[in-house]
């Protein structure tokens, strides 16, 4: 994954020295996009790639959902709000290239 040309050098370094955690919310969003024809995603590809890349799956826990309530940011996307809440609750860094998330200026959000 660190050889992906879409990733900046700093992001590649972070990924190379970190455990990569993927939220079940991200997988859910990918499947929804695939069902609408917006993301090519063969059946079984997600689980296969998680295992092949050695990614850690982060389930959606009730406390993550509860943490969404206490977010002070006004970001409208429910998936993004859940990802932010998970990052805060689990004390993880959240790598993204989404300008609307980066603009929030949250300490756990890192430009990826």
C-alpha positions in Angstrom: 0.0 0.0 0.0 2.9 2.4 0.6 3.8 2.2 -3.0 0.5 3.8 -4.1 1.4 6.9 -6.2 -1.7 8.7 -4.9 -0.3 8.8 -1.4 2.1 11.6 -0.5 5.6 10.8 1.0 4.6 11.8 4.5 1.5 9.6 4.3 3.5 6.6 3.0 5.9 7.0 6.0 3.0 7.1 8.4 1.5 4.0 6.9 4.8 2.1 6.8 5.3 2.5 10.5 1.7 2.1 11.7 -1.0 -0.5 12.1 -3.7 0.4 9.7 -7.2 0.3 11.2 -10.2 0.2 8.8 -13.6 1.0 10.3 -16.5 -1.2 9.5 -18.2 2.1 8.6 -15.8 2.6 5.7 -16.5 -0.9 4.4 -20.3 -0.3 4.7 -19.9 2.9 2.8 -17.9 1.2 0.1 -20.5 -1.5 -0.3 -23.3 1.1 -0.6 -21.3 3.0 -3.3 -20.7 -0.3 -5.1 -24.4 -1.1 -5.1 -25.1 2.3 -6.7 -22.5 1.6 -9.4 -20.1 4.3 -8.1 -17.3 1.9 -7.0 -16.2 -1.3 -8.7 -16.0 -3.8 -5.9 -16.0 -7.5 -6.7 -17.8 -9.8 -4.2 -15.3 -10.8 -1.5 -12.7 -8.2 -2.4 -12.9 -6.3 0.8 -12.2 -9.2 3.1 -9.5 -10.5 0.8 -7.7 -7.1 0.8 -8.1 -6.6 4.5 -6.3 -9.9 5.1 -3.7 -9.4 2.3 -2.7 -6.0 3.5 -2.8 -7.0 7.2 -5.3 -4.3 8.1 -7.1 -4.3 11.4 -10.9 -4.2 11.3 -12.5 -1.7 13.7 -16.1 -2.7 14.5 -18.7 -0.2 15.1 -19.3 -0.3 18.9 -22.2 1.3 20.8 -19.8 3.7 22.4 -18.6 4.9 19.0 -22.2 5.7 18.1 -22.7 7.5 21.4 -19.5 9.5 20.8 -21.1 10.9 17.6 -23.5 12.9 19.9 -20.6 14.7 21.6 -18.9 15.9 18.3 -18.7 19.6 18.2 -18.0 19.8 14.5 -21.0 20.4 12.1 -19.9 17.9 9.4 -23.1 16.7 7.6 -21.9 13.3 6.4 -23.0 10.6 8.9 -20.2 8.1 7.9 -17.6 10.8 8.3 -19.0 11.8 11.7 -18.8 8.2 12.8 -15.2 7.8 11.6 -14.2 11.0 13.4 -16.0 9.7 16.6 -14.2 6.4 16.3 -10.8 8.1 15.8 -11.4 10.2 18.9 -12.7 7.4 21.1 -10.0 4.9 20.0 -7.2 7.6 20.1 -6.4 6.9 16.5 -5.1 9.2 13.7 -7.6 9.6 10.9 -5.9 9.9 7.5 -8.0 11.6 4.8 -7.8 13.8 1.7 -11.4 15.0 2.2 -11.0 18.8 2.4 -14.3 19.2 4.2 -13.0 17.0 7.0 -9.5 18.5 7.0 -11.1 22.0 7.4 -12.6 21.0 10.7 -9.1 21.3 12.2 -9.5 18.3 14.5 -6.2 17.1 16.1 -6.8 13.4 15.2 -7.4 14.2 11.5 -4.2 14.1 9.3 -4.0 15.0 5.6 -3.3 11.7 3.8 
